[in-house]
């Protein structure tokens, strides 16, 4: 499977963008991708151990979002 930049263009409704963490953190949604078939399903993080097999690599991302914004202008003058 070859990824293309256009594969990352999608509509994300504002109401689906989390503003605060859930009270019960392990109840957050989890997207599961079956690499062999390419199928996508959804679950919850509390069930993640049922998807991890011996030899898998789990990467934890502990980065933080900073309150920053970049403003740009097109050559045509548009924002």
C-alpha positions in Angstrom: 0.0 0.0 0.0 1.5 3.3 -1.1 0.4 6.4 0.8 -0.2 9.6 -1.1 -0.4 13.1 0.4 -4.0 13.3 -0.8 -4.8 10.3 1.4 -4.6 12.7 4.4 -7.2 15.1 3.1 -10.5 14.6 4.9 -13.3 16.5 6.6 -13.2 16.5 10.3 -16.3 18.0 11.9 -15.5 20.4 14.7 -17.8 18.5 17.2 -15.5 15.4 16.8 -12.4 17.3 17.9 -11.8 16.5 21.6 -11.4 19.6 23.7 -10.8 17.8 27.1 -9.8 14.3 28.1 -12.5 11.9 29.1 -13.1 11.4 32.8 -12.5 7.7 32.3 -9.3 7.8 30.1 -9.5 4.2 29.1 -12.9 4.7 27.5 -11.4 6.8 24.7 -12.0 5.6 21.1 -9.5 3.4 19.4 -9.1 2.9 15.6 -8.0 -0.6 14.7 -6.4 -1.3 11.3 -5.9 -4.8 10.1 -2.7 -4.5 8.1 -3.2 -7.7 6.0 -6.7 -6.8 4.8 -6.7 -3.1 5.3 -10.0 -3.2 7.2 -10.7 -0.6 9.8 -12.8 -1.0 12.9 -13.3 0.9 16.1 -13.1 0.0 19.7 -12.1 1.5 23.0 -8.6 1.8 24.5 -9.5 -0.4 27.5 -9.4 -3.4 25.0 -6.0 -2.6 23.5 -4.4 -5.7 25.0 -6.6 -7.9 22.8 -5.0 -6.4 19.7 -1.3 -6.5 20.8 0.5 -9.7 19.9 3.9 -11.1 20.9 6.6 -9.3 18.9 4.4 -6.1 18.3 5.9 -2.7 19.0 3.8 -0.3 21.0 4.9 3.4 20.7 3.7 5.8 23.3 3.4 9.4 22.3 3.7 11.8 25.3 4.0 15.0 23.3 1.9 18.0 24.4 0.0 20.5 22.3 1.1 24.1 22.8 -1.3 27.0 22.3 0.2 28.3 19.1 -1.1 29.5 15.8 0.6 30.4 12.5 -0.9 32.9 10.1 -0.1 32.8 6.4 -0.8 34.7 3.3 -1.0 33.5 -0.3 0.8 35.4 -3.1 -2.6 36.5 -4.2 -3.1 38.2 -0.8 -5.6 35.7 0.5 -5.3 34.5 4.1 
